[in-house]
Amino acid sequence: MTFLLHAWRNIWRNGKRTAITVVAVTLTTAVLIVTLSLMRGFGDDMVHNATRLVVGDAQVHEADYRLDRSIYKSIANPDGILQAAQKAGIDAAPRSFSFGLVSSGHKSAGAMFWGVSPAAEKTAFELAKEMFEGSYLSDQAAGQVVLGRKLAKSLHAQVGAEIVAVVQAADGSLGNELFQVIGILKLAGEEIDRGAAIIHRQDFDSLFVSGGRVHEIALNAWDRMSPEQVVAKVSPAVSEASVAQTWRELMPQLASMVDMMDAALAIFGFIFFLAAGLGVMNTMLMATYERIREFGILKAIGASPWRILRDISTEAFVMSVISTSLGAIIGVAASLYLEAHPIDLSVFGSGDMSFSGVVFNPLWRATVDQQTVVVPVVVMWIVCVLASLYPATKAARLDPIRAINHV
Amino acid sequence: MKTIVKMENVSKDYGQGDVVVHALRGVNLEIAKGDFAALAGPSGSGKTTLLNMISGLDKPSAGKVWVDEAEVTAMGRTAKSRLRLNRIGFVFQAYNLIPVLTAYENAEYVLMLQGVAAKERKQKVMDLLKQVGLAGMEKRFPRELSGGQQQRVAIARAIAAEPALVLADEPTANVDSATAAALLDLMVQLNEERQATFLFSTHDQNVMDRSRRLILFKDGRIDQNGTPAELQANK
């Protein structure tokens, strides 16, 4: 502990210079924590909207279904997959899809009918909570439909209105049915907003004469396991004609965007760390230059070059611990504030923000967790110690006689 | 008596070409263990250079140096550091205490470098500070001490690790004559009580008078070498 005390005294020899460096590193740490927290909040929100509303960690489809969304391309053995998911503790929702026409009054529009099991959807996903008006389907919902918000708008349909569905059924016949609008969804992604007409699977079977075909099983483990693990758990039950894919495979553009955000953050962080590192190096260089004679004395009385290098690095480390502690306090406080009081991005646009079919929450909320605090702090420690190595090495390699005679 | 320092044909040249300065010219010297010896001579005669050669702080251009039977001139940088740490104590003209360390911590520093346990360090340093007359001043920083007191701390630091040899470069040059006499008394006492060998470079006649051996330097060579009485007789 004595060497820590010595380091503490040494860094305060020139209090003003040390204070400037401490302030710079403190602010850098704080800014990095806030930035990481905001980016984490943005990323989490984006992935949450993409996966927790309807997509899930992974999905199973017939191998070609996503290229050709034919009613005939259904999953073989859906019950086996559902059982495998249940056994692994993964929530699963079977879905059926097909296109059709919906009309309300004089308005009509094309729609994608979703045949869902309301109970499974409510357990596995959060779409049922995202109601703009009305409510989601109940388990015994017969003749009821939930519409995407833009579809409802184009039909001028409100909760309680009746719509007529006209479809081509799987057996080639023309199916038609009357549904009552029970709810309208909030904005949840382009595909849902513009086209989703969500009905009970029994109604779907009846309307499309689909014979219980399942086109999609969406799987959600709620962070209990990774998407890859989810796929691995259900894969044994998936037939060769079907395929299980993670959300990253299902939405490669979104996955790329998340990766790009991480890369951008790494570059941003690198620039900040570099600036902080240069500041610390400058301080340590000046401090070392002022103490050349002293290092000569230390070498003369037997301090090894390694000891001198360690002492200077310890000073940089102590300075970084002070700075990062202050930076962490400021950064966490600011991030917690932004968690409780998110930035309202809707003031900069229409309020409808989406990318790759995924809607972003216009309220940009920070998310503070261990990683957003520990990473900048620990990396800053490492940067400060690394930055001190150059002046420390210079001091350690000083010729003691020249150093002692240095004026 | 056992030899603590041995120098064989040691030369040191500085510079190159036409501007070579011969700081030492073929010096042969032996210092016995327990000696209290003074190197005297005019400025630039090579006294400090000689001390630097003995401590391994500088390398001779030619010749060999041994300290306590270990050949300094054959040692690498780390071995020389270890030699200075374990076998040589330094007292500088300008005290050269570490300003951020208290008197106690300055004296303790070498023991810390040696890895001596805290409890043992404390006991040794407290005894030592008492012996050099600084009891009660342990917590003072160098700026809070007089020149003489600072040099006492430097002496305590030099002998804390009980080195075989203490090299003192003009230790009394920066203090008044009364303080110089007191410091000299202290070093004589430490030499006698602790059997530490002292080798001074000095201009101070008092130091020369109190030394048991006097080595007079002139132009990088030993001009005379003997007890003060012998040198007096040779005059």
Interface residues (C-beta under 8 A of the other chain):
Chain A: T2 F3 H6 R9 N10 R13 R293 E294 I297 L298 K299 A300 I301 G302 A303 S304 P305 R307 P400 I401 I404
Chain B: N52 S55 L57 D58 R77 T78 S81 R82 R84 L85 N86 I88 G89 F90 F92 N96 I98 P99 V100 L101 E105 Y109 V110 M112 L113 Q114 A118 R157 A158 A161
